């Protein structure tokens, strides 16, 4: 699709990779340790194909209806689909049929629902535990309390069709110094991750950081970044 849109995406991707390289250099890390997930929500499936042509292999979505349609339209592409939004238990069966990695597992009922869906689909899903970094003050983004992580990890590992991949977190919004707030939140998430790794050494994924705070996430040890607008531009309105 060698069109103007693909050229714009190529330029944005290069800028993003340069940012990641610089952040890794400043953190003393190898950039190969950090994986970019491009969040394609509200963008058309043509952009998914353009991104795939440009070498992107990890795509993120947060609404089942949209994600399901895009996955169904791109069976020929070598893509890992990441479901990153809050997930209702009644959508788990659907998501289990196409998503490869679920970033938002935050309660035992969802673990059970995903296991049932994965069993029906005869698939194995990688699950990340979403941790609430807002101290319960604003649960709109979901997330388990840090004290609940160990029990959720055990539940995932006991599910035959689920694999414990690691943890995910979203930095709380701060009207003051957002970089400082993000850095503190991600440092806390990294500490929780280290505690998880002590009992589950295979849970190596630390999903943290988006367009505005990826540098702080990389400094804290993030392995996966979830970036949308910095690559694709301002999102079109929802249909």
N, C-alpha and C positions, 0 to 999 in steps of 0.2 A: 504494500500500500504506500508507495513512495510519494506521499502527498504532503501538503504543507503542515497538516496536523502531526504527521509522523516526524517531520523535521523539528517541530516545536517540542514534541515529547522527547526526542533524542537530545535536544539541548537541555531540557529540564532534568532529564536523567543524568546527563553528564555533570551538571551543576550539583545534583544531589550526591552523586558518587564522590565528587570532589569534597563536598562538605563532610561526608562520612570518612574519607581518607584523612582529612585534616583533624577531625575529632579523634580518630584512632591514634594518629601520630601524637597529638597532645596528651592522650591518655596512656601512651606507651603500649598500644595494642596493635596487632596485625589486623588490617581491614578485612582479611579473609574470614575473621571470626564473626563478622557482623553481616547479617542477612537483611536485605531490603524487601519488605512486603509493600507492594503498591496497592493502596486501597481505592478500588474502582467504583465505589458506590455512587449511584446516580449517573455515572458515565456509560455510554453505549458499549455494546459488545464489540463494535469495531475498534474501540480503544484498547480493549483486552487483546485483540489480535495485533494491533500495532505494537503494544508493549511486548508481546511475545516475540514479534519479529525483531525487537530491539534487545532481546536477551533476558527479559524479565520472566522469571519462573514462579514467583510467589505473588498471588493476588489475594486481596482481602475484600470481604463484603460483610455487611452487618444487617441485612434484611433478607429473610429466607426467600421471599417471592422473587426478588431481583437476582439473588445469588443462584437460585435453582435454574432460572432461565438462562443465565450466562453460562453456567456449567453445562447445561444441556446443549447449548449452541456451539460449544468449543471442545467436543470430545477428541478432536484431532490434535489438540495442543498439549504439550507436555507442561502442564500447570499444576502447582500445588495450591489448592483452594483453602484459604484461612477464613473461618467464620469468627468475626471479632466483636460482634454486637451482643447485647443482652439477649438471652435465648429463653423463650418460654418453653415449658416442658411439652406443651402440645405441638411444638414445632420441631422437637428433637428427632422424631422419626423421619421427617422430611430432610432435615439438615444432614442426618447420618448417611443419606444416600449419595451425597456429592462432596461434602466437605472432608478435607483430609486432616486439618488441625482446627480444634475448637479452642479459642482463647478465653472464653468467658464462663468456665465451669465454676459455679460459686455456691452450690448447695447439693445435698445428697439426693434430693428428688430429681435433679437434672442428671446426675450421674446415672441413676437407675433408668431414666428415660432414654438417655443416649445409648446405654448398653442394650436396651431392648431394640432400639432402632438399628444399631450396628449389627446385632445378631440377625435381624430380619434381612438386612441388606448384605449379609455375609462379608462385612468389611471390618477392619480394625481402625479405630480413630485415635489420633493423638490428642490428648486433652491437657490444657493448661489451666491451672487454678487461678482465677482472677481474684486478686487481693484488694480489698477496700483500703485505700490510702487516705481516706478523708475522715477517719475516726468516727464513722457513722453519722457525720454531720449532714451529708448529702448523699444518700444511697441511690440517687437517680442513675448513676453509672453502673450500679451493681458491684459485686465483689464480696468475697467472704472476709470475715474478720481474721486478722492474723492468727488468733487462737484456734480458728477452725481449720487451718490449712492442713495440719497433720492428719486429722480424721478424714478429710476429703481425699488426701493423697492415698491413704489406705483403701478407701472405697474404690477409687479409680484402679488401683493396682489389683484389687480383688475381682474386678470386672473382666471377664475373659476377652471381650472384644474392644477394650479400651487400653490405651497405653499412657502412662503418666509422662508428659513431655517436659513439664516445668511450671513456671508461673508467669502471670501477666499483671501489669498494673498501669493505671492512668493517673498522672499527677493531678492533684486538685488545682482548680483555678485559683489564682491569687491576684487580687487587684493591686497589690504592691509590687514586690520584686519577684516576678514569675520565675526567672532562672534560678534564684535562690530557693524558692519553694519547690521547684521541680527537682533540683539537686538533692534537697533534703528527703523528698518523697522517694526518689529512686535509690538513695543510699539505704533507706529503710527497707525497700523492696529487696535490694541486694542482700541485706542481712537475713531476711526471711528466706531468700533463696539458698543461702549458704546453710541455713538450718535444715532446709528440705533436702539438700544434697547429702547431708550427713547420713540420713536414713535411706535416701533414694538416689544413689549416685548416677543413675541414668537420666534423671530429670534435669537435663542440662540447659533447657531453653529459659532465657530471661527476656520476655517480651515487654519492652518499655520504650517510650519515646515516639513522638510524632513529629510533624513538620516543624513545630515551634520549639521543641525541647530535645531534639535528638542528641545534641552535644552533651547535655547533662546525662542522658541515658547511657551514651557510650562511655562516659567517664565512670559511671556506676557499674559497668560490666554488661550492658545489654547485649544480647546475641541476635535479637530480632527487632527491627524498627518498623512501625506501621505508618506509612507516609502516603497522604492523598493529595492535598492541594498543592504542595510544593512541587509535585511532578505533573499533575493533571490540570492545575489551575483552579480557580474558584468554581465550586460545584454548580451545575445547572439546577433549577428548581425541581423538586420532586414531582413526578407525574401523578 
